[in-house]
Amino acid sequence: MANTKSALKMIRVAARRRARNQPVRSALKTYIGKARKQIAEGQLEVAQTLVLKAISALDRAAERGIIHPNQAARRKSRLVKQFNKAQSTT
C-alpha cells in the first residue's frame, strides 16, 4: 500500500486511466482478430475492409496514448504483411 498522499492519488489516477483505456484495447484485439480470421478463411474482400478498420483503430489508440506508437506500427505491419501474403498466394 502506498504511504504518501501523492502515491495514493496516482493509484486512483491509474485506475481511472485503466478503466478508460481497457475498452479501447479490447476493441483493438477484436478488430485484429476478425481481420486475421477473414484472411485465414480466404475472404480477402471482407478482410481488406477489416484490415483498414484495424489500422484506423490502431492509429487512433496510438494517437491518444493508449498504446505506444511503435506497438501500433508493429501490429499494422504484421497484419498487412499477413494480408499481402494471402493476397499473393491466391
ABEGO torsion letter per residue (X at the ends): XBABAAAAAAAAAAAAAAAAAAAAAAAAAAAAAAAAAAAAAGBAAAAAAAAAAAAAAAAAAAAAGABBAAAAAAAAAAAAAAAAAAAAAX
